[in-house]
Amino acid sequence: MHTINQEVGKKIRSFRKIKGLTVQQLADMIYKSKATLSKYESGDITIDLVILYSIAEALNVQIEQLLYIEPRQPSTLINTLPSTFFKNSTRFYSYFYDGRINKLVKCVVDMLAQPDDNRYKTMLYMNVKNFEHYQECENTYWGHTEHYDTLTTLMLKNQATPLENLTINILASFLESEQKWGLMSGVSFRPFMPIALKMLFSRTPIPETPELIHELKISKDDVRTMKIYNMLAVT
């Protein structure tokens, strides 16, 4: 239990610093003393559920973002299938190339609670600085993932700008693989317009090499496919 308290406390401290709040400021927002909040963050005392919801509201994050989830453990995701991309992980690493800034963009996807048989609450942290502190990112998206035998779809909304929605489709997720291609579509704000791009998903971090960037860029084969179908497609 103490380990869980410490991990939850670390998340509270991390999001507090990301939001630019002092211990006193956050303590005032949840009507607790500075000493009490410090003990929450250090894991010295257990936080009751009502207070945890208050902290999540004050930080403008989902309560699931404050909970401790052990990564890389066998999960109940798609447990009716013998071998799937999603079955043995609850955290995934994804990459895409942003041609507007000529930069590789790193993301982390956390699969959280399962409210329905084929639906899972999901967080996407986009443009993370490093995977160790992936909550420190440019944009955070909240929504759910729906899984079917041949298609997995992530439907997400920007926590800071609800106008911005993302949809990510991944084909053949029932097949065992360390990596999967996805097609992300949504709205860009640099400039404001609809976009679609290739996104690579992996169970583990991928070396950030020129070869990876080359794979993520739209290739001649992609252009040929677009000319045939009049659309961007990934398989």
ChimeraX attribute file (.defattr): number of C-alpha atoms within 10 A of each C-alpha:
attribute: neighborCount
match mode: 1-to-1
recipient: residues
	/A:1	8
	/A:2	12
	/A:3	11
	/A:4	15
	/A:5	20
	/A:6	20
	/A:7	19
	/A:8	24
	/A:9	25
	/A:10	18
	/A:11	18
	/A:12	24
	/A:13	21
	/A:14	17
	/A:15	19
	/A:16	19
	/A:17	14
	/A:18	13
	/A:19	14
	/A:20	12
	/A:21	14
	/A:22	13
	/A:23	18
	/A:24	14
	/A:25	14
	/A:26	21
	/A:27	19
	/A:28	14
	/A:29	13
	/A:30	17
	/A:31	12
	/A:32	13
	/A:33	14
	/A:34	16
	/A:35	12
	/A:36	15
	/A:37	24
	/A:38	17
	/A:39	16
	/A:40	21
	/A:41	24
	/A:42	18
	/A:43	20
	/A:44	15
	/A:45	16
	/A:46	17
	/A:47	19
	/A:48	8
	/A:49	10
	/A:50	8
	/A:51	13
	/A:52	19
	/A:53	18
	/A:54	15
	/A:55	23
	/A:56	18
	/A:57	14
	/A:58	16
	/A:59	20
	/A:60	13
	/A:61	17
	/A:62	15
	/A:63	15
	/A:64	16
	/A:65	19
	/A:66	21
	/A:67	17
	/A:68	16
	/A:69	17
	/A:70	11
	/A:71	14
	/A:72	13
	/A:73	12
	/A:74	13
	/A:75	14
	/A:76	13
	/A:77	23
	/A:78	21
	/A:79	13
	/A:80	9
	/A:81	11
	/A:82	10
	/A:83	15
	/A:84	19
	/A:85	20
	/A:86	25
	/A:87	20
	/A:88	18
	/A:89	19
	/A:90	21
	/A:91	22
	/A:92	20
	/A:93	20
	/A:94	25
	/A:95	25
	/A:96	24
	/A:97	22
	/A:98	14
	/A:99	10
	/A:100	8
	/A:101	9
	/A:102	9
	/A:103	12
	/A:104	18
	/A:105	17
	/A:106	24
	/A:107	27
	/A:108	24
	/A:109	19
	/A:110	21
	/A:111	22
	/A:112	20
	/A:113	13
	/A:114	15
	/A:115	10
	/A:116	9
	/A:117	10
	/A:118	13
	/A:119	21
	/A:120	20
	/A:121	20
	/A:122	24
	/A:123	26
	/A:124	27
	/A:125	22
	/A:126	22
	/A:127	22
	/A:128	19
	/A:129	15
	/A:130	13
	/A:131	14
	/A:132	8
	/A:133	11
	/A:134	18
	/A:135	23
	/A:136	20
	/A:137	19
	/A:138	12
	/A:139	16
	/A:140	22
	/A:141	22
	/A:142	22
	/A:143	18
	/A:144	22
	/A:145	21
	/A:146	17
	/A:147	20
	/A:148	14
	/A:149	13
	/A:150	11
	/A:151	13
	/A:152	20
	/A:153	19
	/A:154	24
	/A:155	19
	/A:156	23
	/A:157	20
	/A:158	18
	/A:159	18
	/A:160	12
	/A:161	11
	/A:162	11
	/A:163	9
	/A:164	16
	/A:165	18
	/A:166	19
	/A:167	18
	/A:168	20
	/A:169	19
	/A:170	21
	/A:171	18
	/A:172	17
	/A:173	23
	/A:174	20
	/A:175	16
	/A:176	14
	/A:177	14
	/A:178	12
	/A:179	17
	/A:180	20
	/A:181	21
	/A:182	25
	/A:183	19
	/A:184	21
	/A:185	16
	/A:186	17
	/A:187	16
	/A:188	14
	/A:189	9
	/A:190	8
	/A:191	8
	/A:192	8
	/A:193	9
	/A:194	11
	/A:195	12
	/A:196	17
	/A:197	19
	/A:198	21
	/A:199	24
	/A:200	22
	/A:201	22
	/A:202	18
	/A:203	19
	/A:204	14
	/A:205	15
	/A:206	15
	/A:207	8
	/A:208	11
	/A:209	9
	/A:210	10
	/A:211	9
	/A:212	16
	/A:213	17
	/A:214	11
	/A:215	14
	/A:216	19
	/A:217	17
	/A:218	14
	/A:219	11
	/A:220	9
	/A:221	9
	/A:222	15
	/A:223	15
	/A:224	12
	/A:225	15
	/A:226	13
	/A:227	11
	/A:228	10
	/A:229	10
	/A:230	10
	/A:231	11
	/A:232	17
	/A:233	15
	/A:234	16
	/A:235	10
